[in-house]
């Protein structure tokens, strides 16, 4: 087998692995209900409001 065939197969495997990772993360993201997302955003906003106060000298 020539080196370009091996490089091509490795590239193809990399593309397939990337697709799997993207599909898995997309599935996790879509599993949240709108209420869960809203709650998380409110928590992040509350944390962001508190952190600048803690960083002041």
VOPAGU-2260 file (C-alpha; in pm, 1 decimal, decimal comma):
REM VOPAGU-2260
SITE   aa  ch    i         X         Y         Z
SITE  UNK   A    0       0,0       0,0       0,0
SITE  UNK   A    1     136,2     339,4     -86,5
SITE  UNK   A    2     176,2     618,9     164,7
SITE  UNK   A    3     -93,7     832,9      -0,8
SITE  UNK   A    4    -348,8     555,5      45,8
SITE  UNK   A    5    -266,9     536,5     415,6
SITE  UNK   A    6    -286,4     914,8     446,5
SITE  UNK   A    7    -621,4     915,6     267,1
SITE  UNK   A    8    -763,5     644,9     493,8
SITE  UNK   A    9    -637,7     830,6     802,3
SITE  UNK   A   10    -803,3    1149,1     678,4
SITE  UNK   A   11   -1127,9     966,6     614,0
SITE  UNK   A   12   -1118,9     816,6     964,1
SITE  UNK   A   13   -1059,1    1164,9    1108,0
SITE  UNK   A   14   -1357,5    1309,8     924,2
SITE  UNK   A   15   -1579,0    1024,7    1042,6
SITE  UNK   A   16   -1463,2    1065,8    1403,5
SITE  UNK   A   17   -1530,1    1439,1    1389,4
SITE  UNK   A   18   -1880,5    1373,9    1260,4
SITE  UNK   A   19   -1947,3    1135,1    1547,1
SITE  UNK   A   20   -1832,6    1390,1    1804,2
SITE  UNK   A   21   -2046,5    1664,5    1651,2
SITE  UNK   A   22   -2354,4    1441,7    1632,8
SITE  UNK   A   23   -2311,5    1333,9    1994,2
SITE  UNK   A   24   -2279,0    1690,7    2123,8
SITE  UNK   A   25   -2577,0    1801,8    1914,8
SITE  UNK   A   26   -2786,7    1522,1    2062,0
SITE  UNK   A   27   -2691,5    1631,9    2415,4
SITE  UNK   A   28   -2773,7    1993,6    2336,0
SITE  UNK   A   29   -3116,1    1912,0    2195,4
SITE  UNK   A   30   -3206,1    1694,9    2495,9
SITE  UNK   A   31   -3259,2    2000,0    2720,6
SITE  UNK   A   32   -3607,6    2136,2    2771,6
SITE  UNK   A   33   -3662,2    2510,0    2725,5
SITE  UNK   A   34   -3713,5    2545,1    3101,4
SITE  UNK   A   35   -3375,4    2382,3    3171,7
SITE  UNK   A   36   -3202,2    2613,3    2925,7
SITE  UNK   A   37   -3373,2    2917,4    3073,4
SITE  UNK   A   38   -3271,3    2811,1    3424,7
SITE  UNK   A   39   -2908,3    2762,8    3321,7
SITE  UNK   A   40   -2899,8    3103,4    3154,4
SITE  UNK   A   41   -3038,4    3267,0    3468,8
SITE  UNK   A   42   -2771,7    3091,0    3678,6
SITE  UNK   A   43   -2495,1    3210,2    3446,2
SITE  UNK   A   44   -2627,7    3565,6    3450,7
SITE  UNK   A   45   -2634,6    3562,5    3832,0
SITE  UNK   A   46   -2276,2    3430,8    3843,4
SITE  UNK   A   47   -2160,9    3695,4    3595,3
SITE  UNK   A   48   -2316,7    3967,2    3810,3
SITE  UNK   A   49   -2138,7    3839,7    4122,7
SITE  UNK   A   50   -1792,1    3774,0    3977,6
SITE  UNK   A   51   -1701,8    4134,8    3883,9
SITE  UNK   A   52   -1773,7    4240,5    4241,8
SITE  UNK   A   53   -1534,9    3976,5    4373,2
SITE  UNK   A   54   -1254,3    4078,5    4138,3
SITE  UNK   A   55   -1245,8    4443,5    4248,7
SITE  UNK   A   56    -939,3    4527,3    4465,1
